[in-house]
């Protein structure tokens, strides 16, 4: 059975998918191991990820800057034995080794020989960090790899330093170095580590290494030692910092004043202070970072986090004093037990900070986003790992389309109307927590077959009540439920209504629904009539709508059905920026209606879309159709632009919708001739809702 599962999986997924899934589980070794049991196709990438970074520590210290799990020396001994004896091919996958171990009496006797043998076998090692005890390591024998980064907390006797120099001389690709090199014999030679770009250490180390490499080193981290006086600034260091672009200053002990360095850091762009201090006026500074810990997780400062109000006081002064400074970071946690470092980020011209967490990217979400158009792939991913479930649910249920003719109103999940009741049962009974993910709901029944199905509409009503986070709602069908929106707590931004029932009670219920939507910004109404009975005169809209209409930015009105004249609507639309009219109406004179456009005080964009009902000629008023040419349109928009200082653009439809490509003539203020544009620019770019788009 497992073989069949593996065979089917291999058939449905390319190797790249297996690699991506394994990559997203790279910090969870249990999940990686389980994936390999599911299919052998996970093995190649899983091995690379499992052994990419190894961290050994016996002091229980959480490590910042990495999600790799630190193991103690007994487990590390088993690991090193596996690397050297059981599977000698595995060491080639190791790229990063972090080793922070204090020698103990109870440690395995063969630990250090195994550790040294493993280190020598890591031929592709690029980053090596050695803290605490490391005297048993023979660095002069470690010539099998070429490092890019090397950290060593201290050096011991003269013999060990000579072995270290021999080791560093063989590292031709080394770009980053952090060591402590006290003065004495032997000195640090000038002919090694010539390609260094980053240097970290105390004053003696910097004085020994920086002078011969000042043209190459651009990042300097000064970690003052206990023997350095806070007021002392080394003369050799001051002379060599003109090319430094990134400077970190701080450490366990008091750091020297940066004021002595400020006149010399002519290229400095990023300053990081560990511990609190004034920021000097450095003319090229772009980024400032205040930290309590270094990248290895060692606390350099015991100061508590700086309160946000105090941060605001600092950054306001800094932004005023410096024209180049754009962003400042303050660490908000310095807990030794919290490996996820968090900073507040202050940007220029922003009155509030934002939090920035240093953790791995949300790769599960990226995979789901790539597979969002294929529901079968989404299901299979969720079967492979439960890590995909949260984002998959959000993706599957965010946008819902219910349609009986295959016409989707958005890019989300298209559900046939015959299966809609199953969806309603899921959202209301089987798993009500899913309804919170729904943000767009489009409901279209063209055939009206379900209009008299009370059970269907009752379930739809319950579903709408459960979608508390709904933002966009379009109902395109005959609605037989007078109070469909009763009990709904969502706050809509976009609402579309088409072919609603002509019963007055349904319209009044719709008005009450609109009146309870203070966030509504875009309204689409195909049949918007205040008094539906054609024997009645058209009156003003209900007073309850006046406030809600005042918030509208986008309004679509149409089409050939009876609608109120714009003269009655204009007083209720002080904020309207985009107006779309569909076709002509039976009762209204189109010329008189269009003459009212400049009276909309905030209108920026006007869109004319031809009606498409066969019972009414869509070109009835042909002065503004494609058959009449652009002369009539030019005369009309010229009059609009002269009367309105706000109106900038007018679009006129030149083709029948759904029968020919949707094209528009675009008239822009200051231009004598129109340009031909498509649906995307004329409609979609202005956030206009249309049920047939």
C-alpha positions as CSV (number, residue, x, y, z in Angstrom):
1,X,0.0,0.0,0.0
2,X,2.8,2.4,0.9
3,X,4.5,1.6,-2.4
4,X,1.3,2.5,-4.3
5,X,1.0,5.7,-2.4
6,X,4.5,6.6,-3.2
7,X,4.0,5.7,-6.8
8,X,0.9,7.8,-7.1
9,X,2.6,10.7,-5.3
10,X,5.5,10.6,-7.7
11,X,3.2,10.6,-10.6
12,X,1.3,13.7,-9.4
13,X,4.1,15.8,-8.2
14,X,7.4,16.9,-9.8
15,X,10.6,16.6,-7.7
16,X,10.6,20.4,-7.2
17,X,7.4,20.1,-5.2
18,X,8.9,17.5,-2.9
19,X,11.9,19.8,-2.4
20,X,9.8,22.8,-1.6
21,X,7.7,20.8,0.9
22,X,10.9,19.5,2.6
23,X,12.3,23.0,2.6
24,X,9.3,24.4,4.5
25,X,9.7,21.8,7.2
26,X,13.4,22.3,7.5
27,X,13.2,23.4,11.1
28,X,11.1,20.5,12.2
29,X,13.3,17.4,12.1
30,X,10.4,15.2,13.2
31,X,8.3,16.3,10.2
32,X,11.3,15.9,7.9
33,X,11.8,12.3,9.1
34,X,8.2,11.5,8.7
35,X,8.1,12.9,5.1
36,X,11.0,10.6,4.2
37,X,8.9,7.7,5.5
38,X,6.1,8.7,3.3
39,X,8.2,8.9,0.1
40,X,11.8,8.3,-0.7
41,X,11.6,11.4,-3.0
42,X,11.9,13.6,0.0
43,X,15.3,12.0,1.0
44,X,17.7,14.0,-1.2
45,X,16.5,17.4,-0.1
46,X,15.8,16.3,3.5
47,X,19.4,15.2,3.9
48,X,20.7,18.6,2.7
49,X,18.3,20.4,5.0
50,X,18.9,18.2,8.1
51,X,22.7,18.5,7.9
52,X,22.9,22.0,6.4
53,X,23.4,23.6,9.8
54,X,24.7,21.9,12.9
55,X,24.6,23.5,16.4
56,X,26.2,21.9,19.4
57,X,25.9,23.5,22.8
58,X,26.0,22.2,26.4
59,X,25.1,25.3,28.3
60,X,21.3,25.3,27.4
61,X,21.6,28.8,25.8
62,X,19.0,29.5,23.1
63,X,20.6,30.8,19.9
64,X,19.3,33.8,18.1
65,X,19.6,34.2,14.3
66,X,18.8,30.5,13.6
67,X,15.9,28.0,13.9
68,X,18.3,25.1,13.9
69,X,18.0,22.9,17.1
70,X,21.0,22.9,19.3
71,X,22.1,19.4,20.6
72,X,24.1,18.6,23.7
73,X,27.4,16.7,23.7
74,X,26.1,13.2,24.2
75,X,23.8,13.5,21.2
76,X,26.5,15.3,19.3
77,X,28.8,12.4,19.9
78,X,26.3,10.1,18.2
79,X,26.0,12.6,15.3
80,X,29.7,12.8,14.8
81,X,29.9,9.0,14.8
82,X,27.2,8.9,12.1
83,X,29.1,11.5,10.0
84,X,32.4,9.7,10.2
85,X,31.6,6.0,10.4
86,X,28.0,5.2,9.5
87,X,27.5,7.5,6.4
88,X,30.6,9.3,5.3
89,X,28.7,11.1,2.5
90,X,26.6,13.1,5.0
91,X,29.4,15.6,6.0
92,X,29.4,17.0,2.5
93,X,26.0,18.5,3.2
94,X,27.2,20.6,6.2
95,X,27.5,24.3,5.4
96,X,27.3,25.8,8.9
97,X,28.8,24.5,12.2
98,X,28.2,26.3,15.5
99,X,30.1,24.8,18.4
100,X,29.8,26.2,21.9
101,X,31.0,23.6,24.4
102,X,32.6,23.7,27.8
103,X,34.8,20.8,28.7
104,X,33.2,18.6,31.3
105,X,34.3,15.6,33.2
106,X,31.2,13.6,32.3
107,X,31.5,14.2,28.5
108,X,32.2,11.1,26.3
109,X,35.9,10.3,26.1
110,X,35.8,10.0,22.3
111,X,33.9,13.3,21.9
112,X,36.8,15.6,20.8
113,X,38.5,13.1,18.5
114,X,35.1,12.4,16.8
115,X,34.4,16.2,16.6
116,X,37.8,16.9,15.0
117,X,37.4,14.0,12.5
118,X,34.0,15.2,11.6
119,X,35.2,18.8,11.1
120,X,37.9,17.7,8.8
121,X,35.4,15.7,6.7
122,X,33.1,18.7,6.2
123,X,34.5,19.5,2.8
124,X,31.8,22.1,1.9
125,X,31.8,23.9,5.2
126,X,31.3,27.7,4.7
127,X,30.6,29.1,8.2
128,X,32.4,27.9,11.4
129,X,31.8,29.3,14.8
130,X,33.8,28.0,17.8
131,X,33.2,29.3,21.3
132,X,34.4,28.2,24.8
133,X,36.9,25.4,24.7
134,X,38.5,24.4,21.4
135,X,42.1,23.5,22.3
136,X,41.7,19.9,21.3
137,X,40.9,21.0,17.7
138,X,44.0,21.0,15.5
139,X,43.2,23.8,13.1
140,X,46.4,23.3,11.1
141,X,44.9,20.0,9.9
142,X,41.6,21.6,8.8
143,X,42.5,22.4,5.2
144,X,39.8,20.4,3.5
145,X,37.2,23.3,3.4
146,X,37.2,26.9,2.3
147,X,35.3,29.1,4.8
148,X,33.5,32.4,4.1
149,X,32.9,33.2,7.8
150,X,35.0,32.2,10.8
151,X,34.4,33.1,14.5
152,X,36.6,32.1,17.4
153,X,36.0,33.7,20.8
154,X,39.6,33.6,21.9
155,X,43.1,32.2,21.2
156,X,45.2,30.4,23.7
157,X,48.9,29.9,23.8
158,X,51.6,30.8,21.3
159,X,51.5,27.4,19.7
160,X,47.8,27.5,19.1
161,X,48.1,30.9,17.6
162,X,50.6,29.7,15.1
163,X,48.3,26.8,14.1
164,X,45.5,29.3,13.8
165,X,47.6,31.5,11.4
166,X,48.4,28.4,9.3
167,X,44.7,27.7,9.1
168,X,43.7,31.2,8.2
169,X,46.5,31.4,5.6
170,X,44.8,28.5,3.7
171,X,41.3,30.2,3.8
172,X,41.5,32.2,0.5
173,X,37.7,32.8,0.3
174,X,37.3,34.2,3.9
175,X,35.1,37.3,4.0
176,X,34.2,37.6,7.6
177,X,36.4,37.1,10.7
178,X,35.7,37.4,14.4
179,X,38.6,36.6,16.7
180,X,40.4,37.9,19.7
181,X,44.1,38.5,18.9
182,X,46.1,39.9,21.8
183,X,49.4,41.6,21.1
184,X,52.6,39.6,21.2
185,X,54.3,36.8,19.3
186,X,53.5,36.0,16.7
187,X,52.0,39.1,15.2
188,X,49.1,38.9,12.7
189,X,50.8,38.8,9.3
190,X,49.7,41.3,6.6
191,X,49.7,38.8,3.7
192,X,46.8,36.6,4.8
193,X,43.0,37.3,4.9
194,X,43.4,40.0,2.3
195,X,39.8,39.6,1.0
196,X,38.2,40.3,4.3
197,X,35.0,42.4,4.1
198,X,33.9,42.1,7.7
199,X,36.0,42.2,10.9
200,X,34.9,41.9,14.5
201,X,37.0,41.9,17.7
202,X,38.4,44.0,20.5
203,X,40.8,47.0,20.1
204,X,43.9,44.9,19.9
205,X,42.4,42.6,17.2
206,X,41.3,45.6,15.1
207,X,44.7,47.3,15.5
208,X,46.4,44.1,14.4
209,X,44.2,43.3,11.4
210,X,42.5,46.4,10.1
211,X,45.5,48.6,8.9
212,X,46.6,46.3,6.1
213,X,43.1,45.6,4.9
214,X,41.3,49.0,5.3
215,X,40.5,49.2,1.6
216,X,38.6,45.9,1.6
217,X,36.9,45.9,5.0
218,X,33.5,47.7,4.9
219,X,31.9,46.3,8.1
220,X,33.5,46.7,11.5
221,X,32.3,45.3,14.8
222,X,34.2,46.6,17.8
223,X,33.6,44.5,21.0
224,X,35.5,46.3,23.8
225,X,37.3,44.0,26.2
226,X,37.5,44.5,30.0
227,X,41.0,46.0,29.7
228,X,39.9,48.8,27.4
229,X,39.1,52.1,29.0
230,X,35.8,53.6,28.0
231,X,37.4,56.9,27.2
232,X,40.3,55.5,25.2
233,X,40.1,55.4,21.4
234,X,42.9,53.7,19.6
235,X,44.8,56.0,17.3
236,X,45.3,53.3,14.7
237,X,41.6,52.6,14.5
238,X,40.7,56.2,14.0
239,X,43.0,56.5,11.1
240,X,41.6,53.4,9.3
241,X,37.8,53.8,9.4
242,X,37.3,56.1,6.4
243,X,36.0,53.2,4.2
244,X,33.8,51.6,6.9
245,X,30.1,51.5,5.8
246,X,28.7,49.4,8.6
247,X,29.8,49.9,12.2
248,X,28.7,47.9,15.3
249,X,30.0,49.2,18.6
250,X,29.5,47.7,22.0
251,X,30.1,44.5,24.0
252,X,30.2,43.1,27.5
253,X,32.0,46.2,28.8
254,X,31.8,49.9,28.4
255,X,32.4,51.0,24.8
256,X,34.4,54.1,24.0
257,X,32.6,57.2,22.9
258,X,31.8,57.3,19.3
259,X,32.3,61.0,19.2
260,X,36.0,60.5,18.6
261,X,35.2,58.3,15.6
262,X,32.4,60.4,14.1
263,X,34.7,62.9,12.1
264,X,36.5,60.0,10.4
265,X,33.6,57.7,9.4
266,X,33.2,59.4,6.0
267,X,31.4,56.4,4.4
268,X,29.4,55.2,7.3
269,X,25.8,54.2,6.3
270,X,24.7,51.8,9.0
271,X,25.4,52.3,12.7
272,X,24.6,49.6,15.3
273,X,25.1,50.5,19.0
274,X,24.8,47.7,21.6
275,X,23.6,49.5,24.6
276,X,22.1,53.0,24.6
277,X,24.1,56.0,23.5
278,X,23.6,59.3,21.6
279,X,23.7,59.0,17.9
280,X,26.1,61.5,16.4
281,X,25.4,63.7,13.4
282,X,26.9,61.4,10.7
283,X,26.2,62.9,7.3
284,X,25.9,59.6,5.4
285,X,24.0,57.5,8.0
286,X,20.8,55.8,6.6
287,X,20.0,53.1,9.2
288,X,20.4,52.9,13.0
289,X,20.0,49.7,15.1
290,X,20.0,49.5,18.9
291,X,20.6,45.9,20.0
292,X,20.9,44.0,23.3
293,X,22.4,40.9,21.7
294,X,24.8,39.9,19.0
295,X,24.1,37.5,16.2
296,X,25.3,34.5,18.2
297,X,22.8,35.1,21.0
298,X,25.3,36.6,23.5
299,X,23.8,39.4,25.6
300,X,26.0,42.4,25.2
301,X,23.8,44.7,27.3
302,X,21.9,44.2,30.5
303,X,19.9,47.4,29.9
304,X,16.1,46.9,29.7
305,X,14.3,47.6,26.4
306,X,13.7,51.3,25.7
307,X,10.1,52.3,26.1
308,X,8.3,53.3,22.9
309,X,7.7,56.9,24.1
310,X,11.5,57.3,24.8
311,X,12.2,55.8,21.4
312,X,9.9,58.4,19.8
313,X,11.8,61.2,21.5
314,X,15.2,59.9,20.2
315,X,14.1,59.3,16.6
316,X,12.3,62.6,16.3
317,X,15.6,64.4,17.2
318,X,17.6,62.2,14.9
319,X,15.4,62.6,11.9
320,X,15.5,66.4,12.4
321,X,19.3,66.4,12.7
322,X,20.0,64.0,9.9
323,X,18.7,64.4,6.3
324,X,19.9,60.9,5.3
325,X,18.7,58.8,8.2
326,X,15.6,56.8,7.0
327,X,15.0,54.1,9.6
328,X,15.8,53.2,13.2
329,X,15.5,49.9,15.0
330,X,15.2,49.3,18.7
331,X,15.4,45.8,20.2
332,X,12.3,45.2,22.4
333,X,13.3,41.9,24.1
334,X,16.6,40.9,25.6
335,X,15.5,37.6,27.2
336,X,18.1,34.9,27.1
337,X,15.3,32.4,26.8
338,X,13.6,34.0,23.8
339,X,15.5,33.2,20.5
340,X,13.2,35.2,18.3
341,X,14.6,38.7,18.4
342,X,12.0,41.4,18.0
343,X,12.6,45.1,17.0
344,X,10.5,48.1,16.7
345,X,11.1,49.9,13.4
346,X,10.7,53.7,13.1
347,X,10.6,55.2,9.6
348,X,10.9,58.8,8.7
349,X,7.6,60.6,8.5
350,X,5.8,57.8,10.4
351,X,4.4,58.6,13.9
352,X,4.0,55.0,15.0
353,X,6.6,52.2,14.9
354,X,6.1,48.7,13.5
355,X,7.3,45.4,14.9
356,X,9.9,43.3,13.0
357,X,10.5,39.7,14.0
358,X,13.5,37.9,12.8
359,X,12.3,34.4,11.8
360,X,12.1,32.3,8.7
361,X,9.9,33.3,5.8
362,X,6.3,32.0,5.6
363,X,7.2,29.6,2.9
364,X,4.2,27.3,3.4
365,X,2.0,30.3,2.5
366,X,4.1,30.9,-0.6
367,X,3.6,27.3,-1.8
368,X,-0.2,27.5,-1.2
369,X,-0.3,30.8,-3.0
370,X,1.3,29.2,-6.1
371,X,-1.2,26.3,-5.9
372,X,-4.3,28.4,-5.2
373,X,-5.8,27.9,-8.6
374,X,-5.7,24.1,-8.3
375,X,-7.9,22.8,-5.5
376,X,-6.7,19.2,-6.0
377,X,-3.1,20.2,-5.5
378,X,-4.2,22.1,-2.3
379,X,-5.9,19.0,-1.0
380,X,-2.8,16.8,-1.7
381,X,-0.5,19.3,0.0
382,X,-2.7,19.2,3.1
383,X,-2.5,15.4,3.1
384,X,1.3,15.6,3.0
385,X,1.7,17.9,5.9
386,X,-0.7,19.6,8.3
387,X,1.5,22.7,8.1
388,X,-0.3,23.6,4.9
389,X,-3.8,23.6,6.4
390,X,-4.1,27.1,7.9
391,X,-3.1,28.9,4.7
392,X,-5.0,26.4,2.5
393,X,-8.2,27.1,4.4
394,X,-7.7,30.8,4.1
395,X,-7.1,30.4,0.3
396,X,-9.9,28.0,-0.4
397,X,-12.6,30.0,1.4
398,X,-11.5,33.6,0.9
399,X,-13.4,34.1,-2.3
400,X,-16.5,32.0,-3.0
401,X,-18.5,32.0,-6.4
402,X,-21.8,30.3,-6.5
403,X,-23.2,30.1,-10.1
404,X,-25.6,28.0,-12.1
405,X,-24.2,29.0,-15.5
406,X,-20.4,28.7,-15.0
407,X,-19.9,32.5,-14.9
408,X,-17.4,33.4,-12.1
409,X,-17.6,36.9,-10.6
410,X,-14.1,36.7,-9.0
411,X,-11.0,34.6,-9.2
412,X,-11.9,32.4,-6.2
413,X,-13.5,29.0,-5.9
414,X,-16.3,28.5,-8.4
415,X,-19.1,26.3,-7.0
416,X,-22.0,24.9,-9.0
417,X,-25.4,26.0,-7.6
418,X,-26.3,22.3,-7.2
419,X,-23.5,21.9,-4.7
420,X,-24.0,25.1,-2.9
421,X,-26.1,23.6,-0.1
422,X,-23.3,21.3,0.8
423,X,-21.0,24.3,1.1
424,X,-23.7,26.1,3.3
425,X,-23.9,23.0,5.6
426,X,-20.1,23.0,5.9
427,X,-19.9,26.7,6.9
428,X,-22.8,26.6,9.3
429,X,-22.8,23.1,10.8
430,X,-19.9,20.8,10.1
431,X,-17.0,23.4,10.5
432,X,-18.3,26.9,11.4
433,X,-14.7,28.1,12.0
434,X,-14.2,28.1,8.2
435,X,-16.7,30.9,7.7
436,X,-14.4,33.5,9.2
437,X,-12.1,33.1,6.2
438,X,-14.7,34.2,3.7
439,X,-14.1,37.8,2.5
440,X,-15.8,37.8,-0.9
441,X,-19.1,36.1,-1.7
442,X,-20.7,36.2,-5.1
443,X,-24.1,34.6,-5.6
444,X,-25.5,34.2,-9.1
445,X,-28.6,32.2,-10.2
446,X,-29.4,33.0,-13.8
447,X,-32.2,30.4,-14.2
448,X,-34.1,31.2,-11.0
449,X,-34.7,27.5,-10.5
450,X,-33.9,27.8,-6.8
451,X,-35.9,31.0,-6.1
452,X,-38.7,29.1,-4.4
453,X,-36.5,26.7,-2.5
454,X,-37.0,27.9,1.1
455,X,-34.5,25.5,2.6
456,X,-31.8,26.8,0.2
457,X,-32.5,30.4,1.0
458,X,-32.6,29.8,4.7
459,X,-29.2,28.1,4.6
460,X,-27.9,31.0,2.5
461,X,-29.2,33.4,5.2
462,X,-27.4,31.4,8.0
463,X,-24.2,31.3,5.9
464,X,-24.3,35.1,5.5
465,X,-24.8,35.5,9.2
466,X,-21.7,33.4,9.9
467,X,-19.4,35.2,7.6
468,X,-18.4,37.9,10.1
469,X,-15.3,39.1,8.1
470,X,-17.1,39.4,4.7
471,X,-16.0,42.5,2.8
472,X,-17.4,42.1,-0.7
473,X,-21.0,40.8,-1.4
474,X,-22.8,40.5,-4.7
475,X,-26.3,39.0,-5.1
476,X,-27.3,38.4,-8.7
477,X,-30.7,36.6,-8.6
478,X,-34.3,36.9,-7.6
479,X,-34.3,37.2,-3.9
480,X,-37.5,35.8,-2.3
481,X,-36.4,36.3,1.3
482,X,-37.6,39.7,2.6
483,X,-35.0,39.9,5.3
484,X,-32.1,38.1,3.8
485,X,-29.5,40.2,5.6
486,X,-31.1,40.2,9.1
487,X,-28.7,39.3,11.8
488,X,-25.6,39.8,9.6
489,X,-22.7,41.4,11.5
490,X,-20.2,41.9,8.6
491,X,-19.1,45.4,7.6
492,X,-19.1,45.5,3.8
493,X,-16.8,47.6,1.6
494,X,-18.4,46.5,-1.7
495,X,-22.0,45.6,-2.3
496,X,-23.6,44.6,-5.6
497,X,-27.3,43.9,-6.1
498,X,-29.0,42.8,-9.4
499,X,-32.5,41.7,-10.3
500,X,-33.8,41.9,-6.8
501,X,-37.5,41.1,-6.1
502,X,-39.9,43.8,-7.0
503,X,-41.7,43.4,-3.6
504,X,-41.5,46.6,-1.6
505,X,-40.6,44.7,1.6
506,X,-37.5,43.3,0.0
507,X,-36.3,46.8,-1.1
508,X,-36.9,48.2,2.4
509,X,-34.9,45.3,3.8
510,X,-32.1,46.1,1.4
511,X,-32.2,49.7,2.4
512,X,-31.9,48.8,6.1
513,X,-28.9,46.6,5.2
514,X,-27.2,49.5,3.4
515,X,-27.9,51.8,6.3
516,X,-26.0,49.4,8.6
517,X,-22.9,49.4,6.5
518,X,-20.8,52.5,7.5
519,X,-17.7,51.1,5.7
520,X,-19.4,50.8,2.3
521,X,-17.4,52.5,-0.4
522,X,-18.5,50.8,-3.6
523,X,-22.1,50.1,-4.6
524,X,-23.4,48.3,-7.7
525,X,-27.2,48.4,-8.2
526,X,-28.7,47.2,-11.5
527,X,-32.3,47.9,-10.4
528,X,-32.2,50.7,-7.9
529,X,-35.7,52.2,-7.5
530,X,-37.1,53.9,-4.5
531,X,-40.7,53.0,-5.1
532,X,-40.9,49.9,-7.4
533,X,-44.5,50.2,-8.4
534,X,-44.4,51.8,-11.9
535,X,-47.8,53.5,-11.2
536,X,-46.1,55.6,-8.5
537,X,-44.0,58.7,-9.1
538,X,-40.3,58.3,-8.3
539,X,-39.6,59.9,-5.0
540,X,-36.5,60.6,-2.9
541,X,-34.5,57.8,-1.4
542,X,-35.2,56.8,2.2
543,X,-33.6,59.2,4.7
544,X,-31.8,56.3,6.4
545,X,-29.5,56.1,3.4
546,X,-28.4,59.7,3.3
547,X,-25.5,59.1,5.7
548,X,-24.4,55.8,4.2
549,X,-24.5,57.2,0.6
550,X,-22.3,60.1,1.8
551,X,-19.4,57.6,2.3
552,X,-19.7,56.1,-1.2
553,X,-16.6,56.5,-3.4
554,X,-17.8,54.3,-6.3
555,X,-21.3,53.8,-7.6
556,X,-22.6,51.8,-10.5
557,X,-26.2,52.4,-11.6
558,X,-28.2,50.6,-14.3
559,X,-29.4,49.6,-16.6
560,X,-32.6,49.7,-18.7
561,X,-34.8,49.3,-15.6
562,X,-36.4,52.2,-14.0
563,X,-34.1,54.1,-11.8
564,X,-34.3,57.5,-9.9
565,X,-33.0,60.5,-11.7
566,X,-29.5,61.7,-10.8
567,X,-31.0,64.9,-9.6
568,X,-32.5,63.1,-6.6
569,X,-29.3,61.1,-5.9
570,X,-26.7,63.9,-6.2
571,X,-27.4,65.5,-2.8
572,X,-26.7,62.2,-1.1
573,X,-23.3,61.6,-2.9
574,X,-20.9,64.3,-1.7
575,X,-17.9,62.0,-1.7
576,X,-18.6,60.1,-5.0
577,X,-15.4,59.8,-7.1
578,X,-16.4,57.2,-9.7
579,X,-19.8,56.9,-11.4
580,X,-20.8,54.2,-13.9
581,X,-24.1,54.4,-15.7
582,X,-25.5,51.5,-17.6
583,X,-27.5,52.3,-20.8
584,X,-30.7,54.4,-21.0
585,X,-33.8,54.1,-19.0
586,X,-37.4,54.1,-20.1
587,X,-38.5,57.1,-18.2
588,X,-35.4,59.4,-18.1
589,X,-34.2,61.7,-20.8
590,X,-30.5,60.8,-21.2
591,X,-29.4,64.2,-22.4
592,X,-30.9,65.8,-19.2
593,X,-29.3,63.1,-17.1
594,X,-25.8,63.5,-18.5
595,X,-26.0,67.3,-18.1
596,X,-26.1,66.7,-14.4
597,X,-22.7,65.1,-14.2
598,X,-20.7,68.3,-13.3
599,X,-23.0,68.8,-10.2
600,X,-21.2,65.8,-8.5
601,X,-18.7,67.8,-6.6
602,X,-16.1,65.1,-6.0
603,X,-16.5,63.1,-9.2
604,X,-13.2,62.3,-10.9
605,X,-14.2,59.5,-13.3
606,X,-17.4,59.0,-15.3
607,X,-18.1,55.7,-17.2
608,X,-20.9,55.1,-19.7
609,X,-21.6,51.5,-20.5
610,X,-24.3,50.6,-23.0
611,X,-27.2,48.5,-21.9
612,X,-27.6,45.1,-23.5
613,X,-31.3,44.2,-23.0
614,X,-32.9,43.1,-26.3
615,X,-36.2,44.8,-25.3
616,X,-34.6,48.3,-25.6
617,X,-32.3,49.5,-28.3
618,X,-28.9,50.1,-26.6
619,X,-28.1,52.8,-29.2
620,X,-31.5,54.6,-28.6
621,X,-29.7,57.8,-27.9
622,X,-27.1,57.3,-30.6
623,X,-25.4,60.7,-30.0
624,X,-23.1,58.9,-27.5
625,X,-22.6,55.5,-29.2
626,X,-19.9,54.3,-31.4
627,X,-22.0,54.8,-34.6
628,X,-22.2,58.5,-33.9
629,X,-18.5,58.9,-33.7
630,X,-16.6,61.1,-31.2
631,X,-17.9,64.5,-32.1
632,X,-21.0,64.3,-29.7
633,X,-18.8,63.0,-26.9
634,X,-16.2,65.7,-27.4
635,X,-18.9,68.4,-27.1
636,X,-20.3,66.8,-24.0
637,X,-17.0,66.3,-22.1
638,X,-15.8,69.7,-23.0
639,X,-18.8,71.2,-21.3
640,X,-18.2,68.9,-18.3
641,X,-14.5,69.9,-18.0
642,X,-15.4,73.6,-18.1
643,X,-18.0,73.3,-15.4
644,X,-16.1,70.9,-13.1
645,X,-12.6,71.4,-11.8
646,X,-12.4,67.9,-10.4
647,X,-13.5,65.7,-13.3
648,X,-10.5,64.3,-15.0
649,X,-11.6,61.3,-17.2
650,X,-14.7,60.1,-19.0
651,X,-15.1,56.7,-20.7
652,X,-17.7,55.9,-23.3
653,X,-18.5,52.3,-24.3
654,X,-18.2,51.6,-28.0
655,X,-19.2,47.9,-28.1
656,X,-22.1,45.7,-26.9
657,X,-21.1,43.9,-23.7
658,X,-20.7,40.1,-24.0
659,X,-21.1,40.2,-27.8
660,X,-18.0,42.1,-28.8
661,X,-14.8,43.0,-27.0
662,X,-15.3,45.6,-24.3
663,X,-13.7,48.7,-25.6
664,X,-14.0,52.3,-24.4
665,X,-13.1,55.8,-25.6
666,X,-11.2,57.6,-22.9
667,X,-11.4,61.4,-22.8
668,X,-8.9,63.1,-20.6
669,X,-8.8,66.7,-19.4
670,X,-6.5,68.8,-21.7
671,X,-6.6,66.3,-24.6
672,X,-8.6,67.0,-27.8
673,X,-8.8,63.4,-29.0
674,X,-9.8,60.3,-27.1
675,X,-7.8,57.1,-26.8
676,X,-9.1,53.6,-27.1
677,X,-8.7,51.5,-23.9
678,X,-9.9,48.1,-22.7
679,X,-11.9,46.8,-19.8
680,X,-9.0,46.7,-17.4
681,X,-8.2,50.4,-17.6
682,X,-11.8,51.7,-17.9
683,X,-13.5,49.4,-15.3
684,X,-11.2,47.2,-13.2
685,X,-8.6,49.9,-12.4
686,X,-11.3,52.1,-10.7
687,X,-12.5,49.3,-8.4
688,X,-15.9,49.3,-10.1
689,X,-18.1,46.3,-9.3
690,X,-19.9,44.6,-12.2
691,X,-21.7,41.3,-12.0
692,X,-20.9,40.2,-15.5
693,X,-17.2,41.2,-15.4
